[in-house]
């Protein structure tokens, strides 16, 4: 949640926090393993209050809490760690008491890989955490139970378990790791009848598709923000000629009404170098239909303007007044036009 920079900044802060503390304090725990802001530490019981006070006095905004060993067991992330009689460490998978085993159900309108992601994750965990046989079998049964809760039968779960078992076996049998090919990805909303075909076309051009849900609660809820009038937005617009079918398609990172006013001034004063609309008006002695000007697409990120302008220009069904080529030239834009036709 929050900014994409939050995890990175938290990691930098905590790394500096730990380094500084370890240099200055003798009570710094001998065992200190951290994952983001969750820490597994080994502290002698008599020093625990002092250690906690020490940590909480380092920064006014950082306050630690302690979860102690109970009946010889301590949960850490998704592990339940305990010590055997011979002082070896034993691992179990930790499921929170509030867990309902509910993930994305099989009847949900999501891409197949998204619905299977949770099952793959817990299966991967099963084969990569060193569990003893009783704990392994207990966790395996929990995975089957979770599959049923989400509408998956045992055969489905069994296929996923076999897949991860084979991958683990291959990984243990060799020290060689396959080279991963770098590929570009395109994010599309998941609408099976449309995006399945588009993804196949993109794959032919070396682009892999990452799907996102097109039917989320966020999409359905009414925005609480005040709606910005089109004339005050940035994005893609269209200006038509009233004397012929030609149109002009342009982009603006400023307010649409500001850019439109510039076009009008250029037309009225014959400044053909400032506007292709003015150039068309002067060359053919045509008039501009200002009443039918359209704001075609709101684009908030200026880095996306060139792409959206290129799409609208490449898929335009009418002749264009534009004198210059679109900012981005790609055959993919023609394929988009064919799919939407």
N, C-alpha and C positions, 0 to 999 in steps of 0.2 A: 504494500500500500504506500501511497505517497509518491514523492519524486523518484525517478529512476536512479538519481544520484545517491539516494539515501543509503543503500547497502554499502556502496563504495566509501562514502564519507564516514559511515559508522565503523567500517573496517580500519580506515586510516586512523580515526580517533582512538579506537581501542588498542591498536598496535602501538601507538605512541604512549598511551596510558600504561600499558604493560611494561614496555621497555624502560620508561622512566621509573616506575615503581620497583622493578626488579633491581635496578641499579642502587636505589636509595634505601630500601627496606630489607632488614634481615628476616622479617616474618613472611616474606613472599613465599607462597606455597611451593613445595618441591615438585609436585605434580600439578600442572595447570594446562588443561586442554580446552580450547575455546572454539565454538562455532558461532560466528556473528556475536550475539550477546549471551549465549548459553555457555556456561563454563563448568567443566568437570575438574575439581581440584581435590587434592589430598591434604587435609589439615588435621593435626592432632586435636583431639576433642577439647583439651584444656586451653588450647590457643584459639579456638574458634571465635569466641566473643571479641578478642583483641583483633584478630584478622579481619572480621567483618567491620569493626569500627575503623580500622586502618583504611580499608577500601572505600568506605563511605565518606571519609574525610578528604579524599583526594580531589574531588570536584563537586561543586554545589549541585550540579544537575544529574549526577550519577549516583544512584542508590541501589545497592545490591541486596538481594534477599537470599536466604539459605534454605535448601532442602536437604535434610540430613538422612542418613541411612536409617531405614526402618526394617526391623527383622532381617537385617543383613542384606537388604536390597535397596538400590538407588536408581530411580528412573532418570535417564539423560537422553533428550531428544526422543527417538523412537526405540531406544534400548532400555532394557531393565537389567542392570548390572549387579551381580552378587559375587561373593567370594566363597570358594569351596573350602573344605576342611584342610586341604593341602596348600591353601593360599593361592591357588590358581583362580583366574577370573572366569566367570560363567556369564554367558549372554542369553537373554531372552528378548523377544519382540515385545515392546511396550505399547499397549492399546489403552488410550485414556478411558476412564470409566464412562465418560459422556459420549464415546464413539457410537455411532449408529450404523457404521459400515455402508452408509449411503453415499454413492458417488454419482456419476452421470448414468442414469438408467438406460437400458437397451432401447426403450421406446422414445427416448429423447431425440429431438431433431438436431443432432450434432454429427459432425464428420466421424466416421467409424474409428479412426485413430484416436480421436479425443475421448470417445466412450471407452476405449480399451486402455487408455493411458494409466488409470489407477490400478487396474489389474496387472499390467506390466510392471508397474512400480513396486507393488508389494511382492510380486513373484521374483523380481530382481533382488529385492532385499532378502528374501528367503534363502537364495542360493549364495549370497555374498557375505552374509553375517555368519561367523562360525558358531553354529548352534549344535548342541548335543542332540542325539536322535529323538528323545522324547519331546524336547522343545521344537524340533524340526517338524515332527508329525503333528503336534498341536497347532503350530502356525499354518501348516498346510491345510488342515481342516478349517481353520478360520478363513482362509482364502476361498475355499469352496463355499462356506457359509455366506461370505460377502458377495460372491458371485450370484447366489440365489436371491439375496436381498435386492440386487440391481437388475434382476431379470435374466441373468445368464445361466445356462444349464451347466452341468458338470463337464460335459464334453468340451465346451468352450474354454472353461478354466483349465482343463487338463492339457489342451493344446498350448496354452500360454505357458504353463509350468514346464512342459516338455521342451518348448522353444528355449527357455532360459536355462534349463538343465543342460541342453546341448551346447549352448553358448559358453556356459561355465566350463564344461568338459573340454571344449576346444581351447579355451583360454588357459586352462591348467596344463594342457598338453604341449604348449609351445610358448616360447618367449618372444616370438615375432608378433608384431602388431601390424595390421593392414594399414596402408596409406589411405587417408580419407580425402576424397576429392572435394575441393571447394566448389560450391555452387551458389548461385544467386537465388534468392527466394522472393516470391511475390505473395502478399497477403490478400486473400479474397474472402468475402462472406460466403458461408456455405449454403447454397441453394442447389440441391442435387441435379435438377434438370438442366441447369445452366452451367454451374461451375465445374462439373465433372468434364464436360466437353472442352471448356476453356483450359483446364489444367493439362489436358492431353496436348493441346496446341502449344501451350507455353513450354511443355517438356521437350517438344521438338526443337525449341530454340534455346535449350539449356537452362530453363528457368523452372525451379521446383515451386510447388504451391503449398503455402501454409494457410490452413483454413481458420476462420474465426466465426463464431456464431452470429447469424444475422437475425436472431429472434430472441434477444436478451431482454431482461427486465428493464435495463437502461433504455433500450430502443422503444419500449412501450410506455414508459412513464413520461408524463408531460414535463418539459423543461421548466425549472423554476426561475431561470434567467429571463430577463426582459428581452424580447425579440428585437433584433437590430434590423431596422428598415433596409431594404435592398440597396437604396441609394447611398447608405452609409457603410456598405460592406466592400471588401476587396474580393476579386475573383475574375470570372470570365463573362464577357458581355458580347452582344450582337447588335450591329447597326445595319438596318436594311435601306436599300435604295428604293424610292417610290416610282422610278421610271423604268426599272428592269429588275430581274430576279436576284441580282447580286447582293451579297451581304458582306459586312466586315466583322471579323471575329478578333477580339483583342483581350488583353489582360490588364489588370491594374492592381497594384499593391496598396494603393491609396483608396479613398472613398470613391465609389463608382460615380457619384454625382460630380466630383471634381474632375475626373478624367473625361466625362461626357461633356462638360462645359468647355474643356480644352478642344475637343473635336469640333464643337459648334463654332468656337472662335476661329479655328483654323479654316473651316468651310466658309464662314462669312467674310474672312479677310483674304481668302485664296492662298493660304500658306500651305502649299502642297508638300513641303518638306517635313511638315510637322504631323501630317495625318494622311493615311491612305484614303480615308473617306473624302478629304478635301481634294486629293489628287484625282479620284474617280469623278467627283463633281465637276472639276475644271476640265478634264479631258473629254468627257462625254456630254457635258452640259446637262447633267441629270440633277434631280433634287433628292434630298434625303428625307426619309419618312421618320422624323424624330418621335412621333407618337407611338411607333411600333418597335422602338428600341427595347431589347430584352436583356435582363440580367440572367445569364444562363447557369452559372455555378458559383456558389460562395466558396472561396478558398482562403482559409485562415493562415496556413503556412506558406510563406512566400517561396520556399524552396520547391513547392508543388505546382506553382503557377505555370512554369514552362511545360510541364507534362500535361496539365489539363488543357492548356491552350492548344498544344499539339494534337491532343485527342479530338477536340472540337473541330479544329481545322481539317484534320485528316478524314473525319467522318462526316463532314458537311455535305449535304445533298444539293446545295445551291452553289452557283459560281461565286467566287470570292473577290472582294476588292483588295484583299491583302496583296501587297507587292512583294513582300519578303517570304522566304520559306519558313515553315514552322520551326520553333526553337529546337525541337527534337524530331528527327526523321527515323521512322521505324516501320517495318512491314507489320508489326504487331498491331498497330492502330487500324490497319485495314482488316485484320482478322477480327478485331472487336466489332467493327462495323458489320461484318458478315454474320457474326453470331447474334447481333441484336436485330438484324433485318428479319 
